[in-house]
Amino acid sequence: MQVHIQETAVVPPSKPPFDGDQILPLSNLDLDRNNDVILRYLRVYANHQPRQQPPHPFQVITAALSAALVPYYPFAGNLRRRAEDGLLELHCHLGDGVPVVSAVVDCQLSSIDYLDAELENELTEQLVPNPNPNEDVIQPMMLQVTRFGCGGFVLGAAIHHAICDGLGATLCFNAMAELASGSGRITTDPVWNRSTLLGPRKPARVEFRIDEFLKFDRGYSPYSDSGKRALKECFNVEEDWLDNLKGLLYQQSGIKFTTFEALGAFIWRARTRSCEVPGEEMVTFAYSINVRKIVNPPLPNGYWGNGCVPIYIPLLAKDVAEQPIWKTADSIKKSKLKATDEYVRSFIDFQELHYAQGVTRRSRVSGFTDWRHLGHSTVDFGWGSPVAVVPLSRRLLGSTEPCFFLPGKEGGGMVKVLLHLDEDAIPAFRQEMGSKKESAGLLTKEWLLPSQWQ
């Protein structure tokens, strides 16, 4: 199955958004070294009216993008590193635009299950641009619209994490969707103002023990290639299964856990065991928490920069592997209490004071991210909500083996789990997920049927 590239258009704002060239500073959350990566993902749109001739999605999306780039013009700029310290900053010039690739595939989306099970093949990689984050000049956004024979299409996005997080990107895509509907205006005006809203205090000060989970290493990259082949594993977790898991943990602890806490602890345990991490070695559960309403004052609704801070939970590998799952889930729950205005300000100030020293994470980081509430379902260009959202990035939160919680295909409470794991550890991981050791607080194999594995 071959993707045929038809053209690449550079889409500028529909009218000049400013009078002269600009250089826009980024916030210290944007400049977190773990955000120096390209986020790549797909939105899959079905043609729900196959008997009608649908408009060409490339024309619809480029027109909507051009209009949206008037308020979201920074996406049309380019990221450059300052010579004196290597920090990224955004350069905006009149006439700049966002590259958008137009492509076609001569097959039906239904024949490949709308990419729902096509997560480890060459096709998905051909559906989104793959820019190099180490270039001297970096495009903050690149898109690809690939039309299938059925009239449906896939919108591939490659967005540099330094310019926004998932919530920020979705604000822009929702604005595009609103403009595509013919509304002529967007509901939420974007807000930049990053160096003021999330800038360091004067003087910068660190009152939270940030250094407990960070280290300094100028030459270390959190995304250095280990040389081992990592594969994707994808499985569906039914709502009943989740209810049973959370019910079991409640019986053991008297504590109610969210899906993220319970399922995250369950998977972290299976991953730690399957990778055979030495018991006295530290392993870290990492996730991001939205602080837009936590900081004082809260960020404006239209703030579209990185508005999340990382939370790290370091534990001994033997504790994760051996203690009841509810205790690990409780560590995740309690870690959320760190998310205060002081934690955010201390994290920002820590970056300000120590960035030049090479602030990075410790090893053995397992990154977990929940994409179920990012607003993907509201991005409707006229074809309805996307029927699938497929992340392709492997670099997240200092982890090269991230785990994504995605909306289930059936909707409701189902969770689709997509994780990356060392190829050698996958057989043991599957066995751990199906373990019968109920005395250790694991679920029985019957609760996670082999048929759920893809």
C-alpha positions as CSV (number, residue, x, y, z in Angstrom):
1,M,0.0,0.0,0.0
2,Q,1.6,3.2,-1.2
3,V,1.0,6.8,-0.2
4,H,1.3,9.1,-3.2
5,I,2.4,12.7,-2.5
6,Q,0.7,15.2,-4.8
7,E,2.0,18.5,-3.6
8,T,3.3,20.5,-0.7
9,A,1.8,23.9,-0.2
10,V,3.1,26.6,2.2
11,V,-0.1,28.1,3.8
12,P,0.3,31.7,5.0
13,P,-2.1,33.6,7.2
14,S,-5.1,34.9,5.1
15,K,-4.1,38.4,6.0
16,P,-1.0,40.0,7.6
17,P,-1.2,39.3,11.3
18,F,1.4,41.9,12.3
19,D,3.3,44.9,10.8
20,G,6.9,43.9,11.2
21,D,9.1,40.9,12.1
22,Q,8.9,39.6,15.6
23,I,11.0,37.4,18.0
24,L,8.8,35.8,20.6
25,P,10.3,34.3,23.8
26,L,9.0,31.0,25.1
27,S,8.2,30.2,28.7
28,N,10.4,28.0,31.0
29,L,7.8,25.3,30.7
30,D,8.1,25.4,26.9
31,L,11.9,25.3,27.2
32,D,11.9,22.1,29.4
33,R,14.5,19.9,27.7
34,N,12.1,17.1,27.5
35,N,9.9,19.3,25.2
36,D,12.6,19.6,22.6
37,V,10.9,16.9,20.5
38,I,8.4,16.7,17.6
39,L,5.0,15.3,18.5
40,R,3.5,13.3,15.6
41,Y,0.0,12.0,15.5
42,L,-2.9,11.2,13.2
43,R,-6.6,12.0,13.2
44,V,-8.7,9.6,11.1
45,Y,-11.9,10.9,9.5
46,A,-14.5,8.6,7.9
47,N,-16.8,9.6,5.0
48,H,-20.2,9.1,6.6
49,Q,-22.0,10.0,3.3
50,P,-20.3,7.8,0.7
51,R,-23.1,8.3,-1.9
52,Q,-22.4,12.1,-2.0
53,Q,-19.3,13.7,-3.4
54,P,-17.5,15.2,-0.4
55,P,-15.4,18.3,-0.7
56,H,-11.7,17.8,-1.0
57,P,-10.3,17.8,2.6
58,F,-7.0,19.4,1.5
59,Q,-8.9,22.4,0.2
60,V,-11.1,22.6,3.3
61,I,-8.2,22.3,5.8
62,T,-5.8,24.6,4.1
63,A,-8.5,27.3,3.8
64,A,-9.4,26.9,7.5
65,L,-5.7,26.9,8.5
66,S,-5.0,30.1,6.6
67,A,-7.8,31.9,8.4
68,A,-6.7,30.4,11.8
69,L,-3.1,31.5,11.3
70,V,-4.1,35.1,11.6
71,P,-4.6,34.8,15.4
72,Y,-2.3,31.7,15.6
73,Y,0.5,33.2,13.5
74,P,3.3,31.8,15.6
75,F,2.7,28.4,14.1
76,A,3.8,29.9,10.8
77,G,7.1,31.1,12.2
78,N,10.3,29.1,12.8
79,L,12.1,28.0,16.0
80,R,15.8,28.9,16.2
81,R,18.4,28.3,18.9
82,R,20.2,31.3,20.4
83,A,23.9,31.2,19.8
84,E,24.8,32.2,23.3
85,D,22.9,29.6,25.3
86,G,21.1,27.2,22.8
87,L,17.6,28.3,24.1
88,L,14.8,28.1,21.5
89,E,13.0,31.3,20.5
90,L,10.4,31.9,17.9
91,H,11.1,34.1,14.8
92,C,8.0,35.4,12.9
93,H,8.3,37.0,9.5
94,L,5.7,38.3,7.1
95,G,5.0,35.8,4.4
96,D,5.9,32.7,6.5
97,G,3.5,29.8,6.4
98,V,2.8,26.2,7.5
99,P,3.8,23.4,5.1
100,V,0.9,21.2,4.3
101,V,1.3,18.0,2.2
102,S,-1.4,16.7,0.0
103,A,-1.4,12.9,-0.6
104,V,-3.7,10.1,-1.7
105,V,-4.0,6.3,-1.0
106,D,-5.9,4.1,-3.3
107,C,-7.8,2.0,-0.7
108,Q,-10.7,2.2,1.7
109,L,-10.2,3.2,5.3
110,S,-12.5,0.4,6.3
111,S,-10.2,-2.1,4.7
112,I,-7.5,-1.2,7.3
113,D,-10.0,-0.8,10.1
114,Y,-9.6,3.0,10.1
115,L,-6.0,2.5,11.3
116,D,-7.3,1.2,14.6
117,A,-5.1,-1.9,14.4
118,E,-2.5,-0.4,12.0
119,L,-0.1,0.8,14.6
120,E,3.1,-0.9,13.7
121,N,3.6,-0.7,9.9
122,E,5.1,1.5,7.2
123,L,1.7,3.1,6.3
124,T,1.2,5.2,9.4
125,E,4.7,6.6,9.1
126,Q,3.9,7.8,5.6
127,L,0.8,9.7,6.8
128,V,2.6,12.5,8.7
129,P,5.7,14.6,8.0
130,N,8.8,13.7,10.0
131,P,10.9,16.8,10.5
132,N,14.3,16.8,12.2
133,P,14.2,18.5,15.6
134,N,17.9,19.1,15.4
135,E,17.8,21.4,12.4
136,D,19.0,25.0,12.8
137,V,15.6,26.3,11.7
138,I,12.6,24.3,12.8
139,Q,9.0,24.5,11.6
140,P,6.7,24.5,14.6
141,M,3.9,22.9,12.6
142,M,3.8,20.6,9.6
143,L,0.6,18.9,8.4
144,Q,-0.4,16.2,5.9
145,V,-3.8,15.6,4.5
146,T,-4.1,12.1,3.0
147,R,-7.3,11.3,1.1
148,F,-8.4,7.6,0.8
149,G,-10.5,6.1,-1.9
150,C,-13.7,6.1,0.3
151,G,-13.6,9.9,0.6
152,G,-12.4,9.7,4.2
153,F,-9.0,11.1,5.1
154,V,-6.2,11.2,7.7
155,L,-4.8,14.5,9.1
156,G,-1.3,14.0,10.2
157,A,0.3,16.6,12.4
158,A,4.0,17.1,13.4
159,I,4.2,19.8,16.0
160,H,7.2,20.9,18.0
161,H,6.4,20.4,21.7
162,A,8.2,23.6,22.7
163,I,5.5,25.7,21.1
164,C,2.5,24.0,22.8
165,D,1.2,20.9,24.5
166,G,-1.7,18.7,23.4
167,L,-4.3,21.0,24.9
168,G,-2.7,24.0,23.2
169,A,-2.6,22.3,19.8
170,T,-6.2,21.3,20.1
171,L,-7.2,24.9,20.7
172,C,-5.8,25.7,17.3
173,F,-7.3,22.7,15.6
174,N,-10.7,23.6,17.1
175,A,-10.3,27.1,15.8
176,M,-9.7,25.6,12.3
177,A,-12.7,23.4,12.6
178,E,-14.9,26.4,13.6
179,L,-13.7,28.4,10.6
180,A,-14.2,25.4,8.3
181,S,-17.9,25.3,9.4
182,G,-18.3,28.8,8.1
183,S,-18.7,30.6,11.4
184,G,-16.3,33.3,10.4
185,R,-14.9,33.6,13.9
186,I,-13.5,31.5,16.7
187,T,-14.9,31.1,20.1
188,T,-11.6,31.3,22.1
189,D,-9.0,34.0,21.2
190,P,-5.5,32.7,21.7
191,V,-3.2,34.2,24.3
192,W,0.6,34.2,24.0
193,N,2.2,36.4,26.8
194,R,4.3,33.4,27.9
195,S,7.3,35.1,29.5
196,T,4.9,37.1,31.7
197,L,2.4,34.5,32.7
198,L,4.9,31.6,33.2
199,G,8.1,33.5,33.6
200,P,10.6,33.1,36.5
201,R,10.1,35.1,39.7
202,K,12.5,38.0,40.5
203,P,14.6,36.8,42.2
204,A,14.2,33.2,41.1
205,R,13.9,30.8,44.1
206,V,13.2,27.1,44.5
207,E,11.1,26.3,47.6
208,F,10.1,22.8,46.5
209,R,12.6,20.0,46.4
210,I,12.8,19.8,42.6
211,D,16.3,18.3,42.7
212,E,15.0,15.1,44.3
213,F,14.0,13.8,40.9
214,L,16.2,15.8,38.5
215,K,19.9,15.8,37.8
216,F,22.5,17.8,35.9
217,D,24.3,16.5,32.9
218,R,25.2,18.8,30.0
219,G,26.0,16.0,27.7
220,Y,23.1,13.7,28.5
221,S,20.0,13.5,26.3
222,P,16.9,11.9,27.9
223,Y,16.1,10.4,24.5
224,S,19.4,8.8,23.7
225,D,18.9,5.7,21.7
226,S,19.5,2.6,23.8
227,G,20.2,0.5,20.8
228,K,17.4,-1.8,21.7
229,R,14.4,-2.2,19.4
230,A,11.2,-1.0,20.9
231,L,7.8,-2.2,19.6
232,K,4.3,-1.0,20.1
233,E,1.7,-3.0,22.0
234,C,-1.9,-2.1,21.8
235,F,-4.9,-3.5,23.7
236,N,-8.4,-2.5,24.7
237,V,-9.4,-2.4,28.3
238,E,-13.2,-2.9,28.8
239,E,-15.1,-0.7,31.2
240,D,-16.2,-3.8,33.2
241,W,-12.5,-4.9,33.6
242,L,-11.6,-1.4,34.9
243,D,-14.5,-1.5,37.3
244,N,-13.4,-4.9,38.6
245,L,-9.8,-3.6,39.0
246,K,-10.8,-0.5,40.9
247,G,-13.3,-2.4,43.0
248,L,-10.6,-4.9,44.0
249,L,-8.1,-2.1,44.9
250,Y,-10.9,-0.4,47.0
251,Q,-11.6,-3.7,48.9
252,Q,-7.9,-4.0,49.7
253,S,-7.2,-0.3,50.7
254,G,-10.5,1.5,51.3
255,I,-9.3,4.1,48.8
256,K,-11.1,5.0,45.5
257,F,-8.7,5.3,42.6
258,T,-9.2,6.9,39.1
259,T,-8.7,4.9,36.0
260,F,-5.4,6.6,35.4
261,E,-4.1,5.7,38.9
262,A,-5.3,2.1,38.9
263,L,-4.5,1.2,35.3
264,G,-1.2,3.1,35.4
265,A,-0.1,1.3,38.6
266,F,-1.1,-2.1,37.1
267,I,0.8,-1.5,33.8
268,W,3.9,0.0,35.6
269,R,4.1,-3.1,37.7
270,A,3.9,-5.4,34.7
271,R,6.5,-3.3,32.8
272,T,9.0,-3.3,35.7
273,R,8.7,-7.0,36.2
274,S,9.0,-7.8,32.5
275,C,12.1,-5.7,32.1
276,E,13.8,-7.5,35.0
277,V,15.0,-4.3,36.6
278,P,17.3,-5.0,39.6
279,G,15.4,-4.6,42.8
280,E,17.6,-1.9,44.3
281,E,17.4,0.3,41.2
282,M,15.1,3.3,41.2
283,V,12.4,3.4,38.6
284,T,10.2,6.5,37.9
285,F,6.6,6.9,36.9
286,A,6.2,10.2,35.0
287,Y,3.1,12.1,33.9
288,S,2.0,15.6,33.2
289,I,-0.6,17.5,35.1
290,N,-2.6,20.5,33.7
291,V,-1.9,23.6,35.9
292,R,-3.9,26.1,33.9
293,K,-6.3,26.5,36.8
294,I,-3.8,25.7,39.6
295,V,-1.5,28.6,39.2
296,N,-2.4,31.9,40.9
297,P,-3.8,33.7,39.0
298,P,-5.2,31.0,36.7
299,L,-4.1,31.1,33.0
300,P,-6.5,32.6,30.5
301,N,-8.8,30.2,28.7
302,G,-7.0,31.0,25.4
303,Y,-3.4,30.3,26.7
304,W,-2.1,27.7,24.3
305,G,1.5,27.3,25.4
306,N,2.7,24.4,27.5
307,G,0.4,24.5,30.5
308,C,1.4,21.2,32.2
309,V,4.2,20.4,34.6
310,P,5.8,16.9,34.9
311,I,5.2,14.9,38.1
312,Y,7.7,12.2,38.9
313,I,7.3,9.3,41.3
314,P,10.6,7.5,42.0
315,L,10.3,4.1,43.7
316,L,12.6,1.1,44.2
317,A,12.0,-1.4,41.4
318,K,11.4,-4.1,44.1
319,D,8.6,-2.1,45.6
320,V,6.8,-1.6,42.3
321,A,7.3,-5.3,41.5
322,E,6.3,-6.8,44.8
323,Q,4.0,-4.5,46.8
324,P,0.2,-4.7,46.4
325,I,-0.9,-2.6,43.4
326,W,-3.0,-0.4,45.5
327,K,0.1,0.9,47.3
328,T,1.6,2.0,43.9
329,A,-1.7,3.5,42.9
330,D,-1.8,5.4,46.1
331,S,1.7,6.8,45.4
332,I,0.3,8.1,42.1
333,K,-2.8,9.6,43.8
334,K,-0.7,11.3,46.5
335,S,1.7,12.7,43.9
336,K,-1.1,14.9,42.6
337,L,-1.0,16.9,45.8
338,K,2.4,18.3,44.6
339,A,0.6,20.2,41.9
340,T,0.4,23.6,43.6
341,D,1.2,27.1,42.5
342,E,4.5,26.9,44.5
343,Y,5.5,23.6,42.8
344,V,4.9,25.2,39.3
345,R,6.8,28.4,40.2
346,S,9.7,26.4,41.7
347,F,9.9,24.2,38.6
348,I,10.0,27.3,36.4
349,D,12.6,28.9,38.6
350,F,14.7,25.8,38.8
351,Q,14.8,25.8,35.0
352,E,15.9,29.4,35.1
353,L,18.7,28.9,37.6
354,H,20.1,25.6,36.3
355,Y,19.2,25.3,32.6
356,A,22.8,25.8,31.5
357,Q,23.9,22.9,33.7
358,G,21.8,20.5,31.7
359,V,18.7,19.8,33.7
360,T,17.4,16.3,32.9
361,R,15.7,13.3,34.3
362,R,17.0,10.3,36.0
363,S,17.1,6.9,34.2
364,R,14.4,4.3,34.0
365,V,11.6,6.7,33.4
366,S,8.2,5.3,32.3
367,G,6.1,8.1,30.8
368,F,2.3,7.8,31.0
369,T,0.0,10.2,29.3
370,D,-3.8,10.4,29.1
371,W,-5.2,11.5,25.8
372,R,-8.9,10.8,26.6
373,H,-9.7,14.3,27.6
374,L,-7.7,16.5,25.1
375,G,-10.7,17.4,23.1
376,H,-9.9,15.4,19.9
377,S,-13.6,14.5,19.4
378,T,-14.5,18.2,19.0
379,V,-12.2,18.7,15.9
380,D,-14.8,18.4,13.2
381,F,-14.0,19.8,9.7
382,G,-17.4,18.7,8.3
383,W,-16.8,14.9,8.3
384,G,-17.8,14.4,11.9
385,S,-15.4,13.7,14.9
386,P,-12.3,11.6,14.2
387,V,-13.0,7.9,14.4
388,A,-9.4,7.3,15.7
389,V,-6.5,9.2,17.1
390,V,-3.1,7.6,16.6
391,P,0.0,8.9,18.4
392,L,3.3,8.1,16.7
393,S,5.8,9.8,19.0
394,R,8.1,7.7,21.1
395,R,9.7,10.5,23.1
396,L,7.8,11.9,26.0
397,L,8.5,13.1,29.5
398,G,12.1,11.9,29.3
399,S,10.9,8.4,28.4
400,T,11.5,6.5,25.1
401,E,8.9,3.9,26.0
402,P,5.8,6.0,26.7
403,C,2.3,4.6,27.4
404,F,-0.8,6.4,26.0
405,F,-4.3,6.1,27.3
406,L,-6.6,6.7,24.3
407,P,-10.4,6.9,23.9
408,G,-11.8,3.4,23.2
409,K,-13.2,2.7,19.8
410,E,-16.6,1.8,21.3
411,G,-16.7,5.0,23.3
412,G,-18.0,4.9,26.9
413,G,-15.6,3.8,29.5
414,M,-13.3,1.7,27.3
415,V,-9.7,2.6,27.3
416,K,-7.3,1.9,24.4
417,V,-3.8,1.4,25.7
418,L,-0.8,2.0,23.4
419,L,2.6,1.4,24.9
420,H,6.2,1.1,23.7
421,L,8.4,-1.6,25.1
422,D,11.7,-3.3,24.5
423,E,11.1,-6.1,22.1
424,D,12.8,-8.7,24.4
425,A,10.4,-7.8,27.3
426,I,7.1,-8.1,25.4
427,P,6.5,-11.9,26.0
428,A,7.1,-11.4,29.8
429,F,5.0,-8.3,29.8
430,R,2.0,-10.2,28.2
431,Q,2.5,-12.9,30.8
432,E,2.5,-10.4,33.6
433,M,-0.7,-8.7,32.3
434,G,-2.4,-12.1,32.3
435,S,-1.0,-13.4,35.6
436,K,-3.1,-15.5,38.0
437,K,-1.3,-14.4,41.2
438,E,-4.4,-13.0,42.9
439,S,-2.7,-13.0,46.3
440,A,-0.4,-10.3,45.0
441,G,-3.3,-8.2,44.0
442,L,-3.2,-9.0,40.3
443,L,-6.2,-9.6,38.2
444,T,-7.0,-13.1,36.9
445,K,-6.3,-14.0,33.3
446,E,-10.0,-14.2,32.6
447,W,-10.4,-10.5,33.3
448,L,-8.0,-9.6,30.5
449,L,-8.7,-12.0,27.8
450,P,-6.1,-12.9,25.2
451,S,-8.6,-11.8,22.5
452,Q,-8.2,-8.2,23.6
453,W,-4.6,-8.2,22.4
454,Q,-4.0,-7.0,18.9
